[in-house]
Amino acid sequence: MKGLATIFLFFLSLTAFAQKPPRLVPVVITEMVPVDSVDNQDTRSNPCSGWVDTRIWFTACRNADGVVGYLLEPKNDTILELILLDTASRRCGIGLSEVQRAEVLFAKVMDLRVDSAQRIHRAFTAPRFYQYVRQYVFFLNSDGDTCVHINCIMREESNCPPSPGRRYVVVSDGDDYYWTADLNLTRNRLLSCRVNGPTLHFVDGRNDEPRGIYREAIFERSWSWVEKSCKFDQLPDAVQQAVLSQTDTAQVSFCQHFSPKYVWKSYKKKNGEEVVKRKRYKSGNYYRVCMDTLCLGYNAKGRMLYVGTEPYLGWIDRAYLSHIPGIDVMIAEIVRDLSTRGRDFSKYGGIRWAEQVGNRYVLAVVYRPPVRADDLILYYTFDRNGRIEGVTLENWW
């Protein structure tokens, strides 16, 4: 009995260890107080505090716990353009109710991202989400919608405080101490978000969507393995036949053979620290066949496991997707799903890459309408029958 109790406690601890992130709730803002344009601090003794940007009005947004963030109101549209890098945006009048609406939508859309992801930026999860000081920049876009740019700065910046109540903060790198999000309050949606690098910190999301190893671990060369260049006639016969069924050898730029021995796996210690270690990978041989910007990936039996193009270079010709079983059914599902979201896939969409994960397929969908702010990348997971199991949304930027 003692042994069974020990086993029970062990599995109970594993369950607690795998706990999903708590739900995000909106930050409540109760008052807004103008920040004096004259700062009594001697900036010469603390160069990190820097100068006050007199081109912007700063208003502190507070609650009972202190300052949540700062409303930044540029004094003219030129300053707004410098912040947003967008000449079509215009200034708009803002009060406490609009800032609170922004926080409600902010918590909602970021929590939906945690729902949709198997791995997510830790910046989007509690308690870290609440540890950032916000800078709110409201504006009207070209359609007249009320939008807000939210600049997030980690509150505990001990080495060199960026003084978010004195100027708009722009930082290169800095990891997830800094990140931004753009929201459309009129349409109640997230337009974009971007977390600073160079080191990215991820935690578990709430989605159990399968994670493949082919694209990231082999065909896009993200990890370490044994790889050899080879000629087309050195590929296995099954791979050669699969390639020739789609194209001719004149289109092939180069081929590579992979026999991966290791992949990198991350896990968490009990104290929450994330550790990345090399893990032995047992599966066998894979082949990459590249044609200009296109990459086809096969196993030794000639089964296509991956087809993709280089980032930002458009999408794949449907002819190269034809050998993926059930691709027509999957594309029909994508068309249907995007139409329910008010988007026309047949007119503005395409497939960037597709990969097989066990009995499932994952397709990366690029959506590029005329309005740049509406650009999307969506990752669709399909079951063996070509039905959608899950959708993970990413924004273009």
C-alpha positions as a printed NumPy array, in Angstrom:
array([[  0.   ,   0.   ,   0.   ],
       [  2.854,   2.357,   0.807],
       [  4.264,   1.824,  -2.674],
       [  0.905,   2.572,  -4.309],
       [  0.573,   5.741,  -2.242],
       [  4.025,   6.85 ,  -3.387],
       [  3.114,   6.255,  -7.025],
       [ -0.156,   8.154,  -6.564],
       [  1.631,  11.147,  -5.046],
       [  4.201,  11.06 ,  -7.864],
       [  1.538,  11.256, -10.577],
       [ -0.32 ,  13.896,  -8.579],
       [  2.826,  16.016,  -8.552],
       [  3.206,  15.563, -12.314],
       [ -0.363,  16.797, -12.792],
       [  0.348,  19.861, -10.707],
       [  3.593,  20.402, -12.587],
       [  1.733,  20.353, -15.933],
       [ -0.833,  22.901, -14.762],
       [ -2.14 ,  25.145, -17.508],
       [ -1.673,  28.927, -17.308],
       [ -4.348,  30.742, -15.26 ],
       [ -6.903,  32.864, -17.088],
       [ -6.026,  36.491, -17.731],
       [ -8.364,  39.062, -16.212],
       [ -8.355,  42.73 , -17.237],
       [ -6.316,  45.246, -15.272],
       [ -8.635,  47.787, -13.659],
       [ -7.745,  51.473, -14.038],
       [ -9.481,  53.84 , -11.644],
       [ -7.905,  57.227, -12.325],
       [ -5.727,  59.166, -14.751],
       [ -3.314,  61.833, -13.518],
       [ -1.271,  64.171, -15.778],
       [  2.494,  63.82 , -15.42 ],
       [  4.319,  67.124, -14.799],
       [  6.371,  68.209, -17.766],
       [  9.036,  69.446, -15.354],
       [ 10.878,  66.654, -13.534],
       [ 12.654,  67.639, -10.322],
       [ 15.18 ,  64.83 , -10.634],
       [ 18.688,  65.88 , -11.642],
       [ 19.059,  63.895, -14.846],
       [ 22.806,  64.462, -14.889],
       [ 23.214,  62.171, -11.864],
       [ 21.149,  59.432, -13.527],
       [ 21.614,  59.418, -17.295],
       [ 19.29 ,  56.421, -17.592],
       [ 16.33 ,  58.631, -16.712],
       [ 17.078,  60.689, -19.82 ],
       [ 15.139,  63.652, -21.119],
       [ 11.44 ,  64.379, -21.074],
       [  9.875,  64.253, -24.539],
       [  8.048,  67.587, -24.621],
       [  6.359,  66.628, -27.904],
       [  4.072,  64.219, -26.01 ],
       [  1.544,  64.673, -23.191],
       [  1.952,  61.947, -20.551],
       [ -0.898,  60.85 , -18.269],
       [ -0.401,  58.22 , -15.565],
       [ -3.084,  55.501, -15.493],
       [ -3.445,  54.23 , -11.934],
       [ -5.332,  51.939,  -9.603],
       [ -5.034,  51.078,  -5.921],
       [ -1.774,  49.167,  -6.557],
       [ -0.052,  52.114,  -8.253],
       [  0.76 ,  53.052, -11.847],
       [ -0.497,  50.582, -14.458],
       [  0.842,  52.555, -17.397],
       [  0.931,  55.879, -19.201],
       [ -1.308,  57.363, -21.858],
       [  0.893,  59.027, -24.487],
       [ -0.791,  61.731, -26.562],
       [  1.449,  63.138, -29.322],
       [  0.973,  66.876, -29.8  ],
       [  0.786,  66.52 , -33.587],
       [  0.315,  63.818, -36.213],
       [  3.986,  63.915, -37.211],
       [  5.023,  62.612, -33.778],
       [  2.306,  59.955, -34.011],
       [  3.739,  58.837, -37.35 ],
       [  7.217,  58.514, -35.797],
       [  5.841,  56.244, -33.067],
       [  3.612,  54.074, -35.254],
       [  5.65 ,  54.26 , -38.487],
       [  2.355,  54.794, -40.285],
       [  1.488,  57.97 , -42.201],
       [ -2.222,  57.067, -42.477],
       [ -2.923,  57.171, -38.714],
       [ -4.462,  60.19 , -36.985],
       [ -4.748,  61.316, -33.391],
       [ -7.957,  60.915, -31.407],
       [ -9.333,  62.083, -28.05 ],
       [ -9.151,  59.516, -25.255],
       [-10.481,  59.225, -21.703],
       [-10.534,  56.706, -18.873],
       [-13.289,  54.587, -20.457],
       [-11.258,  54.009, -23.653],
       [ -8.138,  53.012, -21.705],
       [-10.212,  50.558, -19.649],
       [-11.776,  49.143, -22.824],
       [ -8.267,  48.634, -24.175],
       [ -7.244,  46.652, -21.078],
       [-10.371,  44.481, -21.275],
       [ -9.71 ,  43.649, -24.925],
       [ -5.967,  43.261, -24.259],
       [ -6.551,  40.543, -21.64 ],
       [ -9.157,  38.818, -23.815],
       [ -7.154,  38.558, -27.035],
       [ -3.911,  37.541, -25.321],
       [ -5.751,  34.879, -23.332],
       [ -7.188,  33.525, -26.594],
       [ -3.624,  33.15 , -27.87 ],
       [ -2.764,  31.096, -24.793],
       [ -5.844,  28.969, -25.554],
       [ -4.772,  28.392, -29.155],
       [ -1.122,  27.518, -28.548],
       [  0.755,  24.496, -27.308],
       [  3.78 ,  26.679, -26.581],
       [  3.357,  30.4  , -25.993],
       [  5.471,  33.425, -25.102],
       [  5.624,  33.642, -21.316],
       [  4.955,  37.398, -21.652],
       [  1.348,  36.531, -22.534],
       [  0.703,  34.532, -19.357],
       [  0.031,  35.397, -15.717],
       [  1.648,  36.575, -13.543],
       [  4.172,  38.041, -16.019],
       [  1.448,  39.736, -18.074],
       [  0.752,  42.011, -15.098],
       [  4.405,  42.856, -14.451],
       [  4.681,  45.198, -17.431],
       [  4.145,  48.953, -17.371],
       [  2.046,  49.876, -20.391],
       [  2.371,  52.832, -22.729],
       [ -0.921,  53.469, -24.561],
       [ -0.897,  55.312, -27.888],
       [ -4.422,  55.664, -29.321],
       [ -5.05 ,  56.504, -32.963],
       [ -7.584,  56.359, -35.795],
       [ -6.612,  54.125, -38.695],
       [ -7.371,  54.791, -42.365],
       [-10.878,  53.289, -41.937],
       [-11.661,  55.571, -38.999],
       [-11.466,  52.712, -36.465],
       [-10.232,  53.522, -32.961],
       [ -7.03 ,  51.57 , -32.338],
       [ -4.393,  51.447, -29.631],
       [ -0.701,  50.618, -29.708],
       [  0.387,  49.145, -26.348],
       [  4.104,  49.21 , -25.541],
       [  4.954,  46.871, -22.635],
       [  8.049,  47.457, -20.468],
       [  9.024,  45.127, -17.618],
       [  8.483,  46.944, -14.325],
       [ 11.591,  45.474, -12.675],
       [ 14.256,  46.964, -14.951],
       [ 16.851,  47.512, -12.242],
       [ 19.943,  48.295, -14.296],
       [ 18.688,  51.204, -16.351],
       [ 15.053,  52.272, -15.905],
       [ 13.582,  53.238, -19.302],
       [ 11.32 ,  55.916, -17.721],
       [  8.056,  55.15 , -19.573],
       [  6.461,  58.255, -18.028],
       [  9.021,  60.546, -19.667],
       [  9.243,  59.359, -23.278],
       [  8.139,  56.621, -25.666],
       [ 10.421,  53.635, -25.021],
       [ 12.134,  51.946, -27.978],
       [ 14.526,  49.107, -27.16 ],
       [ 16.424,  46.763, -29.475],
       [ 16.619,  43.206, -28.166],
       [ 16.088,  43.023, -24.391],
       [ 14.263,  39.66 , -24.648],
       [ 10.697,  39.58 , -23.347],
       [ 11.312,  42.493, -21.008],
       [  9.818,  44.45 , -23.918],
       [  6.969,  43.7  , -26.319],
       [  4.186,  45.482, -28.186],
       [  0.609,  44.822, -29.28 ],
       [ -1.801,  46.697, -31.551],
       [ -5.554,  46.41 , -30.962],
       [ -8.577,  47.578, -32.945],
       [-11.166,  48.653, -30.353],
       [-13.853,  49.288, -32.97 ],
       [-13.651,  45.727, -34.317],
       [-12.603,  44.111, -31.   ],
       [ -9.569,  42.282, -32.294],
       [ -5.819,  41.969, -32.058],
       [ -4.028,  43.429, -35.071],
       [ -0.485,  42.385, -34.234],
       [  1.955,  41.691, -31.427],
       [  5.709,  41.294, -31.261],
       [  7.998,  40.124, -28.452],
       [ 11.604,  41.312, -28.426],
       [ 14.517,  38.89 , -28.798],
       [ 17.118,  37.654, -29.263],
       [ 16.258,  35.007, -26.621],
       [ 12.647,  33.839, -26.725],
       [ 11.068,  32.392, -23.599],
       [  8.154,  29.984, -24.015],
       [  5.819,  28.231, -21.589],
       [  3.028,  25.711, -22.07 ],
       [ -0.213,  27.029, -23.527],
       [ -3.62 ,  25.405, -23.143],
       [ -3.788,  23.612, -26.498],
       [ -2.724,  19.979, -26.862],
       [ -2.17 ,  20.383, -30.592],
       [  0.542,  17.939, -31.743],
       [  4.026,  19.273, -32.273],
       [  5.85 ,  17.869, -35.284],
       [  9.602,  17.405, -35.541],
       [  9.968,  17.331, -39.305],
       [  9.76 ,  20.981, -40.287],
       [ 11.614,  22.5  , -37.334],
       [ 14.032,  19.677, -36.592],
       [ 14.984,  18.615, -40.097],
       [ 13.744,  20.448, -43.142],
       [ 14.213,  24.009, -41.874],
       [ 17.586,  23.255, -40.25 ],
       [ 16.801,  24.584, -36.786],
       [ 18.77 ,  21.998, -34.816],
       [ 21.968,  19.912, -34.953],
       [ 22.244,  16.669, -36.917],
       [ 24.296,  14.837, -39.471],
       [ 23.645,  16.075, -42.989],
       [ 25.276,  15.325, -46.33 ],
       [ 24.865,  16.866, -49.74 ],
       [ 24.065,  14.344, -52.401],
       [ 23.265,  14.131, -56.092],
       [ 19.767,  13.466, -57.305],
       [ 20.678,   9.999, -58.593],
       [ 21.97 ,   9.126, -55.098],
       [ 18.515,   9.518, -53.586],
       [ 16.539,   6.326, -52.897],
       [ 14.524,   5.175, -55.896],
       [ 11.259,   5.849, -54.079],
       [ 12.284,   9.464, -53.405],
       [ 13.417,   9.976, -57.008],
       [ 10.098,   8.673, -58.314],
       [  8.149,  10.904, -55.917],
       [ 10.085,  13.989, -57.047],
       [  9.807,  13.165, -60.75 ],
       [  6.037,  12.786, -60.367],
       [  5.942,  16.509, -59.522],
       [  8.805,  18.105, -61.442],
       [ 11.892,  17.329, -63.521],
       [ 15.54 ,  17.204, -62.465],
       [ 16.306,  20.49 , -64.251],
       [ 14.322,  22.289, -61.545],
       [ 16.288,  20.722, -58.667],
       [ 18.938,  23.025, -57.145],
       [ 20.407,  20.631, -54.576],
       [ 19.615,  17.595, -52.451],
       [ 20.565,  16.68 , -48.894],
       [ 20.442,  13.521, -46.841],
       [ 19.775,  13.674, -43.087],
       [ 20.263,  11.045, -40.453],
       [ 19.45 ,  12.99 , -37.294],
       [ 20.914,  11.612, -34.094],
       [ 19.783,  14.369, -31.742],
       [ 17.09 ,  16.992, -31.387],
       [ 16.75 ,  19.682, -28.748],
       [ 14.025,  19.284, -26.139],
       [ 13.001,  21.749, -23.456],
       [ 11.496,  20.998, -20.062],
       [ 10.855,  22.797, -16.789],
       [ 12.465,  22.218, -13.423],
       [ 10.366,  22.26 , -10.264],
       [ 11.4  ,  25.864,  -9.639],
       [  9.936,  26.87 , -12.998],
       [ 13.285,  27.296, -14.766],
       [ 13.224,  26.192, -18.399],
       [ 16.103,  23.954, -19.466],
       [ 17.016,  22.917, -23.012],
       [ 18.83 ,  19.623, -23.473],
       [ 19.887,  17.487, -26.389],
       [ 17.887,  14.286, -26.74 ],
       [ 18.751,  11.293, -28.875],
       [ 16.444,  10.878, -31.848],
       [ 15.935,   7.307, -33.056],
       [ 14.256,   7.648, -36.447],
       [ 16.116,   7.11 , -39.665],
       [ 16.799,   8.849, -42.955],
       [ 15.258,  11.951, -44.484],
       [ 15.852,  13.822, -47.709],
       [ 15.502,  17.453, -48.691],
       [ 15.068,  18.352, -52.354],
       [ 15.28 ,  22.087, -53.012],
       [ 14.176,  24.049, -56.06 ],
       [ 14.962,  27.765, -55.838],
       [ 12.815,  28.905, -52.88 ],
       [ 10.841,  25.658, -52.582],
       [ 11.758,  22.708, -50.367],
       [ 10.301,  19.189, -50.56 ],
       [ 10.951,  16.777, -47.689],
       [ 10.684,  12.972, -47.873],
       [ 11.387,   9.905, -45.813],
       [ 13.325,   6.991, -47.293],
       [ 10.12 ,   5.404, -48.607],
       [  9.356,   8.432, -50.762],
       [  6.518,   9.721, -48.614],
       [  6.269,  13.513, -48.691],
       [  6.496,  14.78 , -45.121],
       [  7.013,  18.444, -45.841],
       [  6.608,  21.012, -48.581],
       [  7.402,  24.642, -47.924],
       [  8.799,  27.915, -49.163],
       [ 11.127,  30.457, -47.649],
       [  9.491,  32.923, -45.227],
       [  7.93 ,  36.059, -46.73 ],
       [  8.249,  34.731, -50.295],
       [  4.586,  34.006, -50.888],
       [  2.933,  30.622, -51.014],
       [  3.238,  27.246, -52.651],
       [  1.85 ,  26.374, -56.05 ],
       [ -1.087,  23.983, -55.643],
       [  0.655,  21.511, -57.958],
       [  3.265,  20.796, -55.286],
       [  0.573,  20.071, -52.7  ],
       [ -1.24 ,  17.558, -54.897],
       [  0.613,  14.536, -53.51 ],
       [ -0.514,  15.211, -49.939],
       [ -3.464,  12.851, -49.333],
       [ -6.735,  14.697, -48.851],
       [ -5.295,  18.15 , -49.626],
       [ -8.445,  19.21 , -51.517],
       [-10.618,  18.392, -48.498],
       [ -8.254,  20.313, -46.188],
       [ -8.217,  23.388, -48.429],
       [-12.032,  23.291, -48.634],
       [-12.092,  23.277, -44.816],
       [ -9.737,  26.285, -44.741],
       [-11.931,  28.176, -47.216],
       [-15.   ,  27.444, -45.071],
       [-13.292,  28.399, -41.8  ],
       [-11.879,  31.672, -43.124],
       [-15.206,  32.62 , -44.687],
       [-16.792,  32.407, -41.22 ],
       [-14.101,  34.866, -40.101],
       [-15.041,  37.263, -42.921],
       [-12.02 ,  36.434, -45.099],
       [-11.789,  35.272, -48.707],
       [ -9.06 ,  32.598, -48.894],
       [ -9.509,  31.977, -52.619],
       [ -8.746,  35.634, -53.339],
       [ -6.108,  36.582, -50.756],
       [ -4.824,  33.327, -49.21 ],
       [ -2.313,  30.573, -49.84 ],
       [ -0.337,  27.745, -48.208],
       [  3.201,  28.528, -47.036],
       [  4.105,  25.036, -45.854],
       [  2.515,  21.709, -45.031],
       [  3.893,  18.899, -42.904],
       [  2.818,  15.475, -41.726],
       [  2.75 ,  14.847, -37.96 ],
       [  1.926,  11.203, -37.347],
       [ -1.56 ,  10.695, -38.787],
       [ -2.218,  14.421, -38.874],
       [ -1.263,  17.257, -41.185],
       [ -0.405,  20.827, -40.234],
       [ -0.791,  23.576, -42.854],
       [  0.485,  27.135, -42.49 ],
       [ -1.934,  29.531, -44.168],
       [ -0.884,  33.027, -45.251],
       [ -3.621,  35.62 , -45.667],
       [ -2.627,  38.864, -47.428],
       [ -5.507,  41.266, -48.094],
       [ -4.992,  44.792, -49.462],
       [ -5.029,  46.256, -45.917],
       [ -1.652,  45.405, -44.4  ],
       [ -2.931,  45.422, -40.812],
       [ -5.19 ,  42.449, -41.634],
       [ -2.309,  40.155, -42.704],
       [ -2.494,  36.84 , -40.86 ],
       [ -0.694,  33.526, -40.517],
       [ -2.812,  30.619, -39.28 ],
       [ -1.686,  27.075, -38.481],
       [ -4.373,  24.473, -39.171],
       [ -4.155,  20.95 , -37.746],
       [ -6.168,  18.269, -39.586],
       [ -7.065,  14.725, -38.589],
       [ -6.613,  11.754, -40.919],
       [ -9.968,  12.526, -42.55 ],
       [ -8.957,  16.099, -43.399],
       [-11.155,  17.69 , -40.75 ],
       [ -9.923,  20.629, -38.692],
       [ -8.768,  19.678, -35.199],
       [ -7.396,  23.058, -34.208],
       [ -6.346,  26.484, -35.444],
       [ -3.459,  28.515, -34.05 ],
       [ -3.462,  32.185, -34.999],
       [ -0.298,  34.199, -35.528],
       [ -0.101,  37.77 , -36.757],
       [  2.235,  38.758, -39.539],
       [  4.517,  40.871, -37.401]])
